[in-house]
Amino acid sequence: MLEGPATGPEGYTWWRIRTDDGRSRWAVEGVPETGGFLQTLIPVP
């Protein structure tokens, strides 16, 4: 994790991450899904 959490204008929570190959991007924590919430970033111990 490089930055975050940051709330975008759509209300989602965003994190700036760096991948193993050195790329950095913003990734959404999760999105609403029918009947719940789809978590897209999974913490790694």
N, CA, C and O atoms as a Tripos MOL2 file, in Angstrom:
@<TRIPOS>MOLECULE
protein
  180   179    45     0     0
PROTEIN
NO_CHARGES

@<TRIPOS>ATOM
      1 N           0.8280   -1.1690    0.0000 N.3       1 MET1
      2 CA          0.0000    0.0000    0.0000 C.3       1 MET1
      3 C           0.8790    1.2400    0.0000 C.2       1 MET1
      4 O           1.8040    1.3660    0.8020 O.2       1 MET1
      5 N           0.5740    2.1480   -0.9090 N.am      2 LEU2
      6 CA          1.3190    3.3910   -1.0050 C.3       2 LEU2
      7 C           0.5460    4.5630   -0.4210 C.2       2 LEU2
      8 O           1.1210    5.4370    0.2280 O.2       2 LEU2
      9 N          -0.7700    4.5750   -0.6570 N.am      3 GLU3
     10 CA         -1.6340    5.6410   -0.1680 C.3       3 GLU3
     11 C          -3.0150    5.0820    0.1080 C.2       3 GLU3
     12 O          -3.3920    4.0250   -0.3990 O.2       3 GLU3
     13 N          -3.7570    5.8120    0.9210 N.am      4 GLY4
     14 CA         -5.1430    5.4560    1.1580 C.3       4 GLY4
     15 C          -5.3930    5.2240    2.6270 C.2       4 GLY4
     16 O          -4.4610    5.1990    3.4310 O.2       4 GLY4
     17 N          -6.6240    5.0570    2.9690 N.am      5 PRO5
     18 CA         -7.7680    5.0250    2.0650 C.3       5 PRO5
     19 C          -8.1610    6.4260    1.6080 C.2       5 PRO5
     20 O          -7.9340    7.4110    2.3110 O.2       5 PRO5
     21 N          -8.7490    6.4960    0.4300 N.am      6 ALA6
     22 CA         -9.2750    7.7420   -0.1190 C.3       6 ALA6
     23 C         -10.6800    7.4490   -0.6450 C.2       6 ALA6
     24 O         -10.9060    6.4230   -1.2860 O.2       6 ALA6
     25 N         -11.6050    8.3380   -0.3760 N.am      7 THR7
     26 CA        -12.9750    8.1610   -0.8510 C.3       7 THR7
     27 C         -13.1510    8.9090   -2.1610 C.2       7 THR7
     28 O         -12.9310   10.1180   -2.2330 O.2       7 THR7
     29 N         -13.5470    8.1880   -3.1850 N.am      8 GLY8
     30 CA        -13.7720    8.7910   -4.4990 C.3       8 GLY8
     31 C         -15.1350    9.4460   -4.5780 C.2       8 GLY8
     32 O         -15.9600    9.2710   -3.6810 O.2       8 GLY8
     33 N         -15.3830   10.2010   -5.6400 N.am      9 PRO9
     34 CA        -16.6610   10.9090   -5.7900 C.3       9 PRO9
     35 C         -17.8650    9.9700   -5.8820 C.2       9 PRO9
     36 O         -19.0000   10.3810   -5.6400 O.2       9 PRO9
     37 N         -17.6120    8.7110   -6.2310 N.am     10 GLU10
     38 CA        -18.7050    7.7380   -6.3150 C.3      10 GLU10
     39 C         -18.9900    7.0840   -4.9700 C.2      10 GLU10
     40 O         -19.9180    6.2850   -4.8410 O.2      10 GLU10
     41 N         -18.1630    7.4370   -3.9430 N.am     11 GLY11
     42 CA        -18.3610    6.9000   -2.5970 C.3      11 GLY11
     43 C         -17.5660    5.6400   -2.3090 C.2      11 GLY11
     44 O         -17.6500    5.1120   -1.2000 O.2      11 GLY11
     45 N         -16.7990    5.1410   -3.2650 N.am     12 TYR12
     46 CA        -15.9930    3.9360   -3.0490 C.3      12 TYR12
     47 C         -14.7040    4.2880   -2.3150 C.2      12 TYR12
     48 O         -14.2360    5.4260   -2.3660 O.2      12 TYR12
     49 N         -14.1420    3.3010   -1.6370 N.am     13 THR13
     50 CA        -12.8680    3.4690   -0.9470 C.3      13 THR13
     51 C         -11.7600    2.9640   -1.8560 C.2      13 THR13
     52 O         -11.8090    1.8330   -2.3400 O.2      13 THR13
     53 N         -10.7470    3.8190   -2.0880 N.am     14 TRP14
     54 CA         -9.6390    3.5110   -2.9940 C.3      14 TRP14
     55 C          -8.3180    3.4580   -2.2430 C.2      14 TRP14
     56 O          -8.1200    4.1800   -1.2660 O.2      14 TRP14
     57 N          -7.4070    2.5900   -2.7100 N.am     15 TRP15
     58 CA         -6.0590    2.4620   -2.1720 C.3      15 TRP15
     59 C          -5.0720    2.4940   -3.3310 C.2      15 TRP15
     60 O          -5.3140    1.8760   -4.3680 O.2      15 TRP15
     61 N          -3.9760    3.1990   -3.1660 N.am     16 ARG16
     62 CA         -2.9160    3.1720   -4.1840 C.3      16 ARG16
     63 C          -1.9620    2.0590   -3.7960 C.2      16 ARG16
     64 O          -1.3980    2.0660   -2.7010 O.2      16 ARG16
     65 N          -1.7830    1.1110   -4.6870 N.am     17 ILE17
     66 CA         -0.9750   -0.0760   -4.4100 C.3      17 ILE17
     67 C           0.1790   -0.1900   -5.3940 C.2      17 ILE17
     68 O           0.1480    0.4120   -6.4670 O.2      17 ILE17
     69 N           1.1820   -0.9520   -5.0360 N.am     18 ARG18
     70 CA          2.2840   -1.2810   -5.9550 C.3      18 ARG18
     71 C           2.2950   -2.7930   -6.0960 C.2      18 ARG18
     72 O           2.2840   -3.5170   -5.1010 O.2      18 ARG18
     73 N           2.3170   -3.2680   -7.3350 N.am     19 THR19
     74 CA          2.3360   -4.7020   -7.6000 C.3      19 THR19
     75 C           3.7620   -5.2390   -7.4840 C.2      19 THR19
     76 O           4.7200   -4.4690   -7.4160 O.2      19 THR19
     77 N           3.8920   -6.5560   -7.4610 N.am     20 ASP20
     78 CA          5.2070   -7.1970   -7.3440 C.3      20 ASP20
     79 C           6.1560   -6.8020   -8.4670 C.2      20 ASP20
     80 O           7.3740   -6.7990   -8.2850 O.2      20 ASP20
     81 N           5.5930   -6.4660   -9.6390 N.am     21 ASP21
     82 CA          6.4580   -6.0850  -10.7590 C.3      21 ASP21
     83 C           6.7480   -4.5830  -10.8110 C.2      21 ASP21
     84 O           7.3070   -4.0930  -11.7920 O.2      21 ASP21
     85 N           6.3650   -3.8460   -9.7480 N.am     22 GLY22
     86 CA          6.7260   -2.4440   -9.6210 C.3      22 GLY22
     87 C           5.7130   -1.4300  -10.1310 C.2      22 GLY22
     88 O           5.9190   -0.2270   -9.9720 O.2      22 GLY22
     89 N           4.6230   -1.8900  -10.7400 N.am     23 ARG23
     90 CA          3.6040   -0.9500  -11.2180 C.3      23 ARG23
     91 C           2.7840   -0.4210  -10.0340 C.2      23 ARG23
     92 O           2.5190   -1.1590   -9.0850 O.2      23 ARG23
     93 N           2.3880    0.8360  -10.0880 N.am     24 SER24
     94 CA          1.5030    1.3720   -9.0540 C.3      24 SER24
     95 C           0.2220    1.8710   -9.7050 C.2      24 SER24
     96 O           0.2440    2.4930  -10.7670 O.2      24 SER24
     97 N          -0.8880    1.5860   -9.0470 N.am     25 ARG25
     98 CA         -2.2210    1.9340   -9.5490 C.3      25 ARG25
     99 C          -3.1410    2.1480   -8.3540 C.2      25 ARG25
    100 O          -2.8290    1.7470   -7.2330 O.2      25 ARG25
    101 N          -4.2910    2.7940   -8.6130 N.am     26 TRP26
    102 CA         -5.3410    2.8940   -7.6100 C.3      26 TRP26
    103 C          -6.2700    1.6900   -7.7860 C.2      26 TRP26
    104 O          -6.6250    1.3260   -8.9070 O.2      26 TRP26
    105 N          -6.6550    1.0830   -6.6710 N.am     27 ALA27
    106 CA         -7.5490   -0.0770   -6.7050 C.3      27 ALA27
    107 C          -8.6980    0.1590   -5.7320 C.2      27 ALA27
    108 O          -8.4960    0.6580   -4.6250 O.2      27 ALA27
    109 N          -9.8930   -0.2010   -6.1530 N.am     28 VAL28
    110 CA        -11.0610   -0.0270   -5.2990 C.3      28 VAL28
    111 C         -11.0980   -1.1580   -4.2710 C.2      28 VAL28
    112 O         -10.7830   -2.3060   -4.5870 O.2      28 VAL28
    113 N         -11.4890   -0.8200   -3.0300 N.am     29 GLU29
    114 CA        -11.5400   -1.8060   -1.9490 C.3      29 GLU29
    115 C         -12.6480   -2.8300   -2.1680 C.2      29 GLU29
    116 O         -12.4920   -4.0040   -1.8330 O.2      29 GLU29
    117 N         -13.7480   -2.3870   -2.7200 N.am     30 GLY30
    118 CA        -14.8710   -3.2770   -2.9660 C.3      30 GLY30
    119 C         -16.0010   -2.5040   -3.6130 C.2      30 GLY30
    120 O         -15.9620   -1.2760   -3.6940 O.2      30 GLY30
    121 N         -17.0090   -3.2310   -4.0740 N.am     31 VAL31
    122 CA        -18.1550   -2.6070   -4.7290 C.3      31 VAL31
    123 C         -19.4400   -3.2720   -4.2350 C.2      31 VAL31
    124 O         -19.4460   -4.4490   -3.8730 O.2      31 VAL31
    125 N         -20.5280   -2.4980   -4.2260 N.am     32 PRO32
    126 CA        -21.8110   -3.1020   -3.8530 C.3      32 PRO32
    127 C         -22.1820   -4.1970   -4.8490 C.2      32 PRO32
    128 O         -21.9300   -4.0810   -6.0480 O.2      32 PRO32
    129 N         -22.7740   -5.2410   -4.3350 N.am     33 GLU33
    130 CA        -23.2070   -6.3620   -5.1620 C.3      33 GLU33
    131 C         -24.5940   -6.7590   -4.6920 C.2      33 GLU33
    132 O         -24.9300   -6.5320   -3.5300 O.2      33 GLU33
    133 N         -25.3940   -7.3330   -5.5450 N.am     34 THR34
    134 CA        -26.7290   -7.7450   -5.1480 C.3      34 THR34
    135 C         -26.6610   -8.5820   -3.8770 C.2      34 THR34
    136 O         -26.0440   -9.6470   -3.8520 O.2      34 THR34
    137 N         -27.2970   -8.0930   -2.8330 N.am     35 GLY35
    138 CA        -27.3380   -8.8340   -1.5820 C.3      35 GLY35
    139 C         -26.0960   -8.7100   -0.7250 C.2      35 GLY35
    140 O         -25.9630   -9.4490    0.2510 O.2      35 GLY35
    141 N         -25.1710   -7.8010   -1.0480 N.am     36 GLY36
    142 CA        -23.9780   -7.6910   -0.2100 C.3      36 GLY36
    143 C         -22.9200   -6.7590   -0.7700 C.2      36 GLY36
    144 O         -23.2170   -5.7420   -1.3970 O.2      36 GLY36
    145 N         -21.6820   -7.1400   -0.5220 N.am     37 PHE37
    146 CA        -20.5280   -6.3190   -0.8840 C.3      37 PHE37
    147 C         -19.4400   -7.2330   -1.4180 C.2      37 PHE37
    148 O         -19.0790   -8.2160   -0.7710 O.2      37 PHE37
    149 N         -18.9150   -6.9170   -2.5950 N.am     38 LEU38
    150 CA        -17.8410   -7.7010   -3.2090 C.3      38 LEU38
    151 C         -16.5190   -7.0430   -2.8590 C.2      38 LEU38
    152 O         -16.2120   -5.9640   -3.3660 O.2      38 LEU38
    153 N         -15.7280   -7.6790   -1.9940 N.am     39 GLN39
    154 CA        -14.4390   -7.1440   -1.6120 C.3      39 GLN39
    155 C         -13.4250   -7.4990   -2.6800 C.2      39 GLN39
    156 O         -13.2490   -8.6710   -3.0160 O.2      39 GLN39
    157 N         -12.7480   -6.4700   -3.2240 N.am     40 THR40
    158 CA        -11.7970   -6.7090   -4.3150 C.3      40 THR40
    159 C         -10.3480   -6.6770   -3.8620 C.2      40 THR40
    160 O          -9.4750   -7.2160   -4.5430 O.2      40 THR40
    161 N         -10.0780   -6.0500   -2.7150 N.am     41 LEU41
    162 CA         -8.7250   -6.0670   -2.1370 C.3      41 LEU41
    163 C          -8.7630   -6.9370   -0.8910 C.2      41 LEU41
    164 O          -9.5290   -6.6770    0.0360 O.2      41 LEU41
    165 N          -7.9420   -7.9560   -0.8770 N.am     42 ILE42
    166 CA         -7.9060   -8.9050    0.2390 C.3      42 ILE42
    167 C          -6.5890   -8.6940    0.9990 C.2      42 ILE42
    168 O          -5.5110   -8.8100    0.4160 O.2      42 ILE42
    169 N          -6.6770   -8.3810    2.3080 N.am     43 PRO43
    170 CA         -5.4370   -8.1980    3.0900 C.3      43 PRO43
    171 C          -4.5940   -9.4610    3.1150 C.2      43 PRO43
    172 O          -5.1280  -10.5660    3.2130 O.2      43 PRO43
    173 N          -3.2950   -9.3020    3.0290 N.am     44 VAL44
    174 CA         -2.3570  -10.4270    3.0970 C.3      44 VAL44
    175 C          -1.5610  -10.2690    4.3800 C.2      44 VAL44
    176 O          -0.9810   -9.2120    4.6270 O.2      44 VAL44
    177 N          -1.5270  -11.3320    5.2130 N.am     45 PRO45
    178 CA         -0.7830  -11.2220    6.4860 C.3      45 PRO45
    179 C           0.7110  -11.1020    6.2850 C.2      45 PRO45
    180 O           1.4590  -11.0030    7.2570 O.2      45 PRO45
@<TRIPOS>BOND
     1     1     2 1
     2     2     3 1
     3     3     4 2
     4     3     5 am
     5     5     6 1
     6     6     7 1
     7     7     8 2
     8     7     9 am
     9     9    10 1
    10    10    11 1
    11    11    12 2
    12    11    13 am
    13    13    14 1
    14    14    15 1
    15    15    16 2
    16    15    17 am
    17    17    18 1
    18    18    19 1
    19    19    20 2
    20    19    21 am
    21    21    22 1
    22    22    23 1
    23    23    24 2
    24    23    25 am
    25    25    26 1
    26    26    27 1
    27    27    28 2
    28    27    29 am
    29    29    30 1
    30    30    31 1
    31    31    32 2
    32    31    33 am
    33    33    34 1
    34    34    35 1
    35    35    36 2
    36    35    37 am
    37    37    38 1
    38    38    39 1
    39    39    40 2
    40    39    41 am
    41    41    42 1
    42    42    43 1
    43    43    44 2
    44    43    45 am
    45    45    46 1
    46    46    47 1
    47    47    48 2
    48    47    49 am
    49    49    50 1
    50    50    51 1
    51    51    52 2
    52    51    53 am
    53    53    54 1
    54    54    55 1
    55    55    56 2
    56    55    57 am
    57    57    58 1
    58    58    59 1
    59    59    60 2
    60    59    61 am
    61    61    62 1
    62    62    63 1
    63    63    64 2
    64    63    65 am
    65    65    66 1
    66    66    67 1
    67    67    68 2
    68    67    69 am
    69    69    70 1
    70    70    71 1
    71    71    72 2
    72    71    73 am
    73    73    74 1
    74    74    75 1
    75    75    76 2
    76    75    77 am
    77    77    78 1
    78    78    79 1
    79    79    80 2
    80    79    81 am
    81    81    82 1
    82    82    83 1
    83    83    84 2
    84    83    85 am
    85    85    86 1
    86    86    87 1
    87    87    88 2
    88    87    89 am
    89    89    90 1
    90    90    91 1
    91    91    92 2
    92    91    93 am
    93    93    94 1
    94    94    95 1
    95    95    96 2
    96    95    97 am
    97    97    98 1
    98    98    99 1
    99    99   100 2
   100    99   101 am
   101   101   102 1
   102   102   103 1
   103   103   104 2
   104   103   105 am
   105   105   106 1
   106   106   107 1
   107   107   108 2
   108   107   109 am
   109   109   110 1
   110   110   111 1
   111   111   112 2
   112   111   113 am
   113   113   114 1
   114   114   115 1
   115   115   116 2
   116   115   117 am
   117   117   118 1
   118   118   119 1
   119   119   120 2
   120   119   121 am
   121   121   122 1
   122   122   123 1
   123   123   124 2
   124   123   125 am
   125   125   126 1
   126   126   127 1
   127   127   128 2
   128   127   129 am
   129   129   130 1
   130   130   131 1
   131   131   132 2
   132   131   133 am
   133   133   134 1
   134   134   135 1
   135   135   136 2
   136   135   137 am
   137   137   138 1
   138   138   139 1
   139   139   140 2
   140   139   141 am
   141   141   142 1
   142   142   143 1
   143   143   144 2
   144   143   145 am
   145   145   146 1
   146   146   147 1
   147   147   148 2
   148   147   149 am
   149   149   150 1
   150   150   151 1
   151   151   152 2
   152   151   153 am
   153   153   154 1
   154   154   155 1
   155   155   156 2
   156   155   157 am
   157   157   158 1
   158   158   159 1
   159   159   160 2
   160   159   161 am
   161   161   162 1
   162   162   163 1
   163   163   164 2
   164   163   165 am
   165   165   166 1
   166   166   167 1
   167   167   168 2
   168   167   169 am
   169   169   170 1
   170   170   171 1
   171   171   172 2
   172   171   173 am
   173   173   174 1
   174   174   175 1
   175   175   176 2
   176   175   177 am
   177   177   178 1
   178   178   179 1
   179   179   180 2
@<TRIPOS>SUBSTRUCTURE
     1 MET1         2 RESIDUE 1 A MET
     2 LEU2         6 RESIDUE 1 A LEU
     3 GLU3        10 RESIDUE 1 A GLU
     4 GLY4        14 RESIDUE 1 A GLY
     5 PRO5        18 RESIDUE 1 A PRO
     6 ALA6        22 RESIDUE 1 A ALA
     7 THR7        26 RESIDUE 1 A THR
     8 GLY8        30 RESIDUE 1 A GLY
     9 PRO9        34 RESIDUE 1 A PRO
    10 GLU10       38 RESIDUE 1 A GLU
    11 GLY11       42 RESIDUE 1 A GLY
    12 TYR12       46 RESIDUE 1 A TYR
    13 THR13       50 RESIDUE 1 A THR
    14 TRP14       54 RESIDUE 1 A TRP
    15 TRP15       58 RESIDUE 1 A TRP
    16 ARG16       62 RESIDUE 1 A ARG
    17 ILE17       66 RESIDUE 1 A ILE
    18 ARG18       70 RESIDUE 1 A ARG
    19 THR19       74 RESIDUE 1 A THR
    20 ASP20       78 RESIDUE 1 A ASP
    21 ASP21       82 RESIDUE 1 A ASP
    22 GLY22       86 RESIDUE 1 A GLY
    23 ARG23       90 RESIDUE 1 A ARG
    24 SER24       94 RESIDUE 1 A SER
    25 ARG25       98 RESIDUE 1 A ARG
    26 TRP26      102 RESIDUE 1 A TRP
    27 ALA27      106 RESIDUE 1 A ALA
    28 VAL28      110 RESIDUE 1 A VAL
    29 GLU29      114 RESIDUE 1 A GLU
    30 GLY30      118 RESIDUE 1 A GLY
    31 VAL31      122 RESIDUE 1 A VAL
    32 PRO32      126 RESIDUE 1 A PRO
    33 GLU33      130 RESIDUE 1 A GLU
    34 THR34      134 RESIDUE 1 A THR
    35 GLY35      138 RESIDUE 1 A GLY
    36 GLY36      142 RESIDUE 1 A GLY
    37 PHE37      146 RESIDUE 1 A PHE
    38 LEU38      150 RESIDUE 1 A LEU
    39 GLN39      154 RESIDUE 1 A GLN
    40 THR40      158 RESIDUE 1 A THR
    41 LEU41      162 RESIDUE 1 A LEU
    42 ILE42      166 RESIDUE 1 A ILE
    43 PRO43      170 RESIDUE 1 A PRO
    44 VAL44      174 RESIDUE 1 A VAL
    45 PRO45      178 RESIDUE 1 A PRO
